[in-house]
Amino acid sequence: MTAIDTSAERTRWGMVALGFAAGVAGMFQTAKMSVALVEVQRDIGLDLVAASWTTTAVSLTGALFGVVAGRIVGVFGAARTLVAALLLGAIAGVATALIAAPGPFLAARIVEGLGYLLICTAAPTAMAAAAAPRDRGTALAIWGAFVPVSVSIMAMTGPAATAAWGWRTMFLISAASLVAVAAVVAAVAPRDPPVGRGIGRRLGEIAAAAPAVHLSLYRSARSLGLGVAFMAFAALQVGLIALLPTHLIEVGGLSPATAGLVLSATAPFAVLGTLLAGVMQRVGAADAPATAVAFAVMALSGGAAFAGLSDPWLLGPVGAVFFTAGGVVGSVIFASLPRRSTGGDVALMSGLIVQFGNVGSLTGAPILAATVETVGWGGVPWAVAAMAGVGIAGTLAAR
């Protein structure tokens, strides 16, 4: 187990920024598929089912192995694991750019998922270690913004790069960003202690201990509650992103372009939520009340978005409120990890959060879609409220 050093007097903000950059570059590997899926499907020869697996492979990997990834970071060290994860993702990213067959392409996407999973556990651990105690919550609140920042950058640059040079070149550029961050981390990050025994032996020990580690985490109301809260957050956010454009087209009568514009204009407001969470950490606001209130705001605004609104000028503010509240939830949960980690083991708790978050990412859209198929669009606001209720319950259990 790697406990966070509480003796640091000054925060190394450069290392905090590097951890954030690692998350942004890692998320590129997921976001790139949404930009180029049609071209990839055509050139690789993927049917619809196989294409869907290439987009969900990363989330599935995280849902299965998040806690194990946390143990790997704890045993091998945050900086060492982060560099290895970035390079692993880069190698797999280059492979996806060069492969021309469906099977190997899917295999490369799974390896990309493993790299991304390790980035998502090692980077926040390294950021927490780089921060002085008074800044630790703020540093991890910043980490909560890496997904919307990465997705926004890819949405702005990916289509143009794909149109100019093709999706394979865009994939290579994405992989190069991982190599660049890995080089800087390797050059400036503090050296982790020697591992000692062989890597294979240590990995075997981690695998053997995995069931007991899972049980110990799930028996803790604090750990399980935090994981459930993040699962609900991810389900809400991914579910709304997936189904809102369809609702706006089918029910609201908007064109696909306008529906997409509403979503792309409001999703970046999650960064504003992260800034608010950072301010809350600086002034010492209690985590549980802030998270519970933000979940309630997500329920109200998310429900309103599916309540028949069709005017983009009304939908815009509603969406902005939803994603701002979501930014608060995600960032406050990450910021609370050092205070809720047994023995300061932020790596293990990060792995737990990543695991539950990916479960939410995989289930959010299907739950809302099943609601539509069963009771119609009118049932979606109630499903959104139920998801938020699960998040509030998890938040209260984690106090």
C-alpha positions in Angstrom: 0.0 0.0 0.0 1.2 3.5 -0.8 0.1 6.1 1.7 0.1 9.8 0.9 2.9 11.7 2.4 1.4 14.4 4.7 4.7 16.2 5.4 4.9 18.2 2.2 4.9 21.9 3.0 4.5 23.3 -0.5 2.4 22.0 -3.4 4.2 21.1 -6.6 1.6 22.6 -8.9 3.6 21.6 -11.9 3.2 17.9 -11.0 -0.5 18.5 -10.4 -0.8 20.0 -13.9 1.1 17.0 -15.3 -1.3 14.6 -13.7 -4.2 16.5 -15.1 -2.5 16.5 -18.6 -2.1 12.7 -18.3 -5.8 12.4 -17.7 -6.7 14.6 -20.7 -4.4 12.7 -23.0 -5.7 9.4 -21.7 -9.3 10.4 -22.3 -8.3 11.3 -25.9 -8.1 7.6 -26.5 -11.8 7.2 -25.6 -13.0 10.4 -27.2 -11.4 9.8 -30.5 -13.7 6.9 -31.3 -16.8 9.1 -31.1 -15.2 11.5 -33.6 -14.1 8.8 -36.1 -16.4 5.9 -35.5 -18.1 6.0 -38.9 -14.8 6.1 -40.8 -13.3 3.4 -38.6 -16.3 1.2 -39.1 -16.1 1.6 -42.8 -12.3 1.1 -43.2 -11.8 -1.7 -40.7 -15.0 -3.6 -41.8 -16.8 -3.5 -38.5 -20.5 -4.4 -38.2 -22.6 -2.4 -35.8 -22.2 -4.8 -32.9 -18.4 -4.9 -33.2 -18.3 -1.1 -33.6 -20.2 -0.7 -30.3 -17.7 -3.0 -28.6 -14.8 -0.8 -29.7 -16.4 2.2 -27.9 -17.4 0.3 -24.7 -14.2 -1.8 -24.4 -12.5 1.0 -22.3 -15.4 1.3 -19.9 -15.8 -2.5 -19.6 -12.1 -2.8 -18.7 -12.5 -0.2 -15.9 -15.6 -1.8 -14.6 -13.9 -5.1 -14.2 -10.4 -4.2 -13.0 -10.6 -0.7 -11.3 -9.7 -1.9 -7.8 -6.9 -4.2 -9.1 -5.5 -1.1 -10.9 -5.5 0.8 -7.6 -3.5 -2.0 -6.0 -1.0 -2.0 -8.9 -0.5 1.8 -8.3 -0.1 1.2 -4.6 2.5 -1.5 -5.0 4.6 -0.1 -7.9 4.2 3.6 -7.2 2.2 6.4 -8.8 4.9 8.0 -11.0 6.3 4.7 -12.2 2.8 3.3 -13.1 1.7 6.6 -14.7 4.7 6.5 -17.1 4.1 2.8 -17.9 0.4 3.4 -18.4 0.9 6.4 -20.8 3.4 4.4 -22.8 1.1 1.3 -22.9 -1.8 3.5 -24.1 0.5 5.0 -26.8 1.6 1.7 -28.1 -2.0 0.5 -28.3 -3.0 3.8 -29.9 -0.4 3.4 -32.6 -1.7 -0.2 -33.2 -5.2 1.0 -33.6 -4.0 3.5 -36.3 -2.2 0.8 -38.2 -4.4 -2.3 -37.9 -6.8 -3.2 -40.7 -8.7 -6.2 -39.3 -11.6 -6.2 -36.8 -10.3 -8.7 -34.3 -6.8 -7.2 -33.7 -8.4 -3.7 -33.6 -10.7 -4.7 -30.8 -7.8 -6.3 -29.0 -5.8 -3.1 -29.3 -8.8 -1.2 -27.9 -8.8 -3.4 -24.8 -5.1 -2.7 -24.2 -5.9 1.0 -24.6 -8.6 0.5 -21.9 -6.0 -1.0 -19.6 -3.7 1.9 -20.1 -6.5 4.4 -19.5 -7.6 2.6 -16.4 -4.1 2.8 -14.9 -3.8 6.5 -15.9 -7.1 7.2 -14.1 -5.7 5.6 -10.9 -2.1 6.7 -11.0 -2.6 10.3 -12.0 -4.8 11.4 -9.1 -2.6 9.5 -6.7 0.4 11.4 -8.0 -1.5 14.7 -7.8 -2.5 14.0 -4.2 1.1 13.2 -3.3 2.4 16.4 -4.9 0.0 18.6 -2.9 0.4 20.0 0.6 -2.4 18.9 3.0 -4.1 22.3 2.7 -4.2 22.0 -1.2 -4.9 18.3 -1.5 -8.7 18.6 -1.9 -8.2 21.4 -4.5 -5.7 19.4 -6.5 -8.1 16.5 -6.7 -11.0 18.7 -7.5 -9.1 19.9 -10.5 -8.7 16.3 -11.6 -12.5 16.0 -11.8 -12.4 18.2 -14.9 -10.2 16.1 -17.1 -13.0 14.3 -18.9 -15.0 17.4 -20.1 -11.8 19.2 -21.0 -10.5 16.3 -23.0 -13.8 15.7 -24.7 -14.1 19.3 -25.6 -10.6 19.5 -27.1 -11.2 16.4 -29.1 -14.6 17.7 -30.3 -13.0 20.9 -31.5 -9.9 19.4 -33.1 -10.7 15.8 -34.0 -13.1 16.3 -36.8 -10.9 18.9 -38.5 -7.8 16.6 -38.2 -9.8 13.6 -39.5 -11.0 15.6 -42.5 -7.6 16.9 -43.3 -5.4 13.9 -42.7 -7.6 10.9 -42.1 -8.6 9.1 -38.9 -5.4 7.0 -38.7 -3.2 10.2 -38.6 -5.6 11.6 -35.9 -5.1 8.4 -33.9 -1.3 8.7 -34.2 -1.4 12.4 -33.0 -3.5 11.2 -30.1 -0.9 8.5 -29.2 1.9 11.1 -29.5 0.2 13.2 -26.8 0.6 10.2 -24.4 4.3 9.9 -25.3 4.9 13.6 -24.7 3.2 13.6 -21.3 5.1 10.4 -20.3 8.4 11.9 -21.2 7.8 15.0 -19.0 6.5 12.9 -16.1 9.6 10.6 -16.3 11.8 13.6 -16.3 10.4 15.6 -13.4 8.3 13.3 -11.2 9.9 12.1 -7.9 11.3 8.6 -8.1 9.2 5.8 -6.6 10.9 3.4 -4.1 12.3 0.2 -5.6 9.8 -2.5 -6.1 12.1 -5.2 -4.7 10.8 -8.6 -5.9 10.1 -9.4 -9.6 7.3 -7.7 -11.4 5.6 -10.9 -12.3 5.6 -12.1 -8.7 4.2 -8.9 -7.4 1.4 -8.9 -10.0 0.6 -12.5 -9.0 0.3 -11.4 -5.4 -2.0 -8.6 -6.4 -4.2 -11.0 -8.4 -4.3 -13.5 -5.5 -5.3 -10.8 -3.0 -7.9 -9.2 -5.2 -11.0 -11.0 -3.8 -10.1 -10.1 -0.3 -9.4 -6.5 -1.2 -12.7 -6.2 -2.9 -14.5 -7.6 0.1 -12.8 -5.3 2.5 -13.8 -2.3 0.4 -17.4 -3.4 0.0 -17.8 -4.1 3.7 -17.0 -0.5 4.5 -20.0 1.8 4.3 -17.7 4.7 3.6 -16.0 3.1 0.6 -19.1 1.4 -0.8 -21.1 4.6 -0.4 -18.6 6.7 -2.2 -18.4 4.2 -5.1 -22.2 4.0 -5.4 -22.4 7.8 -5.4 -19.8 8.0 -8.3 -21.6 5.2 -10.1 -24.9 7.2 -10.0 -23.1 10.4 -11.1 -21.6 8.6 -14.1 -24.9 6.9 -15.0 -26.7 10.3 -14.9 -24.2 12.1 -17.0 -23.5 9.4 -19.6 -27.2 8.6 -19.8 -28.2 12.2 -20.5 -25.5 12.7 -23.1 -26.5 9.5 -24.9 -30.3 10.0 -25.0 -30.9 13.8 -24.9 -30.2 14.4 -28.6 -32.6 11.6 -29.6 -35.3 13.1 -27.3 -34.8 16.6 -28.7 -35.1 15.2 -32.2 -38.1 12.9 -31.7 -40.1 14.8 -29.1 -38.8 18.4 -29.4 -38.7 18.5 -33.2 -35.2 19.9 -33.3 -32.8 19.1 -36.2 -29.9 16.7 -35.4 -27.5 19.7 -35.8 -29.4 21.8 -33.3 -29.7 19.0 -30.9 -26.0 18.3 -31.1 -25.3 22.0 -30.7 -27.3 22.2 -27.4 -25.3 19.3 -26.0 -21.9 20.5 -27.2 -22.5 24.0 -25.8 -23.6 22.9 -22.4 -21.4 19.9 -21.5 -18.3 22.1 -21.0 -20.1 23.7 -18.1 -18.8 20.8 -16.1 -15.5 22.7 -15.8 -17.4 25.5 -14.0 -18.6 22.9 -11.6 -15.0 21.9 -11.0 -14.0 25.5 -10.3 -16.9 25.7 -7.8 -15.8 22.5 -6.1 -12.3 23.9 -5.8 -13.6 27.0 -4.1 -15.6 24.8 -1.7 -12.4 22.9 -0.8 -10.6 26.1 -0.1 -13.3 27.5 2.2 -13.7 24.1 4.0 -17.3 23.3 2.8 -18.6 19.9 4.0 -18.4 17.3 1.3 -21.7 15.4 1.9 -24.1 18.3 1.9 -22.4 19.9 -1.2 -22.6 16.6 -3.1 -26.2 15.8 -2.0 -27.4 19.3 -3.1 -25.6 19.0 -6.4 -27.2 15.6 -7.0 -30.6 17.2 -6.3 -29.9 19.9 -8.8 -28.9 17.2 -11.4 -32.2 15.5 -10.8 -34.3 18.7 -11.3 -32.4 20.0 -14.3 -31.9 16.6 -15.9 -35.6 15.8 -15.4 -36.5 19.2 -16.9 -34.4 18.5 -20.0 -36.6 15.5 -20.7 -39.9 17.2 -19.8 -40.8 18.5 -23.2 -38.6 21.6 -23.6 -37.8 22.3 -27.2 -36.6 25.9 -27.2 -32.8 25.9 -27.4 -32.8 29.1 -25.4 -34.4 27.3 -22.5 -32.6 24.0 -23.0 -29.2 25.8 -22.9 -29.5 27.1 -19.4 -31.1 23.9 -18.1 -28.2 21.8 -19.6 -25.6 24.3 -18.2 -27.1 23.8 -14.7 -27.1 20.0 -15.1 -23.4 19.8 -16.2 -22.3 22.4 -13.7 -23.9 20.4 -10.9 -22.3 17.3 -12.3 -18.9 18.9 -12.2 -19.4 19.7 -8.5 -20.4 16.1 -7.8 -17.5 14.5 -9.6 -14.9 16.9 -8.3 -16.0 16.9 -4.7 -16.0 13.1 -4.7 -12.4 13.0 -6.0 -11.4 15.8 -3.6 -12.7 13.7 -0.6 -10.5 10.7 -1.4 -7.6 11.5 0.9 -10.0 12.0 3.8 -11.9 8.8 3.1 -9.0 6.5 2.3 -7.9 3.9 4.8 -4.4 4.7 5.8 -4.2 7.4 3.1 -4.3 4.8 0.3 -5.6 7.2 -2.4 -4.6 4.7 -5.1 -6.9 2.0 -3.9 -9.8 4.4 -3.5 -9.2 5.9 -6.9 -9.4 2.4 -8.3 -12.7 1.8 -6.5 -14.1 5.1 -7.8 -13.0 4.3 -11.4 -14.5 0.8 -11.2 -17.9 2.1 -10.0 -17.8 5.0 -12.4 -17.3 2.7 -15.4 -20.2 0.5 -14.1 -22.3 3.7 -14.2 -21.0 4.6 -17.7 -22.0 1.2 -19.0 -25.5 1.1 -17.4 -26.7 4.7 -17.5 -27.8 4.9 -21.1 -29.4 1.4 -21.1 -31.4 2.2 -18.0 -32.9 5.4 -19.5 -33.4 3.6 -22.9 -35.3 0.8 -21.2 -37.4 3.4 -19.4 -38.3 4.9 -22.8 -39.2 1.5 -24.2 -41.3 0.6 -21.2 -43.2 3.7 -20.3 -42.2 6.3 -22.8 -40.2 9.5 -22.6 -42.5 10.7 -19.7 -40.8 8.2 -17.4 -37.3 9.5 -18.0 -37.5 12.4 -15.5 -38.5 9.8 -12.8 -35.6 7.5 -13.8 -33.2 10.5 -13.6 -34.6 11.4 -10.1 -34.1 7.7 -9.0 -30.5 7.7 -10.2 -29.9 11.0 -8.3 -31.6 9.4 -5.2 -29.1 6.5 -5.4 -26.3 9.1 -5.5 -27.6 11.0 -2.5 -27.9 7.7 -0.6 -24.4 6.7 -1.4 -23.2 10.2 -0.4 -24.8 10.0 3.0 -23.5 6.5 3.6 -20.0 7.7 2.9 -20.0 10.4 5.5 
